[in-house]
C-alpha cells in the first residue's frame, strides 16, 4: 500500500513477510553489486577520521523543548554491582575528560525539594 502522508509503518518487511501479508518477488528487483568490499579493516583504513577513537560532534546547537504540561520525574539512583564499580568509575572519568558529561552539584533540583526528598 502506498500513501501520500509521511506515516511510520506499523510492521517492518520481515514481520509482514512472516505474517504472509506480502510476498517479495526478488526476480523483479534490480540488484546493485558493490564495487568496494566493506569489511572492518577496509572501512577503518578508508575512513580514518570517523574511527579515530574519539567522539565527534555535529555543527550547531541542539535545544530540547519540553511541553509545559510534562511533569518532571525523579528516580532513585540505581546501585552498581560491586564487581563493576571500578569499570564504571573509569568510564565516567573518561566521559568527563572527553567533555561528554560533567559532575553536577550534589544539591537536589527545585522539583525534588518541593516533593519532600
C-alpha positions in Angstrom: 0.0 0.0 0.0 1.4 3.4 -0.9 0.1 6.5 0.8 0.9 10.2 0.3 1.4 11.1 4.0 4.7 10.5 5.7 3.5 7.8 8.1 5.5 5.4 10.2 4.8 1.7 9.2 3.4 -0.5 12.0 5.1 -3.6 10.6 8.5 -4.0 9.0 9.3 -6.1 5.9 10.4 -9.1 8.0 7.2 -9.1 10.1 4.9 -8.6 7.1 6.6 -11.4 5.2 6.4 -13.7 8.2 2.7 -13.0 8.6 2.3 -13.7 4.8 0.8 -10.2 4.3 3.2 -9.6 1.4 5.5 -11.5 -0.9 8.6 -10.2 -2.5 9.5 -11.3 -6.0 13.2 -10.8 -6.0 13.4 -11.6 -9.7 11.7 -8.2 -10.4 14.1 -6.2 -8.3 17.3 -4.7 -9.7 20.3 -5.6 -7.7 23.3 -3.3 -7.2 26.6 -5.0 -6.7 29.1 -3.1 -4.5 32.4 -2.4 -6.2 34.1 -2.0 -2.9 34.1 -4.6 -0.2 33.0 -3.1 3.2 34.9 -5.1 5.8 36.1 -3.7 9.1 39.7 -3.3 8.0 38.8 -1.5 4.7 36.3 0.8 6.4 38.8 1.7 9.1 41.5 2.5 6.6 39.3 4.3 4.1 37.6 6.5 6.8 40.2 7.1 9.5 38.7 10.4 10.6 35.4 8.7 11.5 37.1 6.0 13.6 39.9 7.8 15.4 38.8 6.5 18.7 37.3 9.8 20.0 33.9 11.3 19.8 32.7 13.5 17.0 30.4 16.5 17.1 27.8 17.9 14.9 27.6 21.6 14.0 25.2 23.9 15.6 23.4 23.9 18.9 20.7 21.5 20.0 17.8 22.6 22.1 15.4 20.2 23.9 11.9 21.6 24.1 9.6 20.1 26.7 5.9 20.9 26.8 4.6 22.9 29.7 2.2 20.0 30.7 5.0 17.5 31.1 5.7 16.6 34.7 9.3 16.0 35.7 10.2 12.6 37.2 12.7 11.9 39.9 14.1 8.4 40.1 16.2 6.9 42.8 19.8 6.2 41.9 20.4 2.6 40.9 23.0 0.6 42.7 26.0 -0.6 40.7 27.2 -4.1 41.4 30.5 -4.1 43.4 32.3 -6.1 40.7 31.5 -3.3 38.2 32.3 -0.2 40.4 35.9 0.2 39.2 35.0 -0.2 35.5 32.0 2.2 35.8 34.2 4.7 37.6 36.9 4.6 34.9 34.3 5.0 32.2 32.7 8.0 34.0 36.1 9.6 34.4 36.8 9.0 30.7 33.5 10.6 29.7 34.3 13.6 31.9 37.7 14.0 30.3 36.1 13.9 26.8 33.5 16.6 27.8 30.6 14.3 27.3 29.3 14.6 30.9 30.2 16.9 33.8 30.0 16.5 37.5 27.0 18.3 38.9 26.3 19.8 42.3 25.0 17.3 44.9 22.1 19.6 45.8 18.8 18.3 44.5 16.8 20.3 41.9 13.9 22.5 42.9 11.5 19.9 41.7 12.9 17.2 44.1 13.0 19.7 47.0 9.3 20.6 46.6 8.3 16.9 46.6 9.9 16.4 50.0 13.0 14.4 49.3 
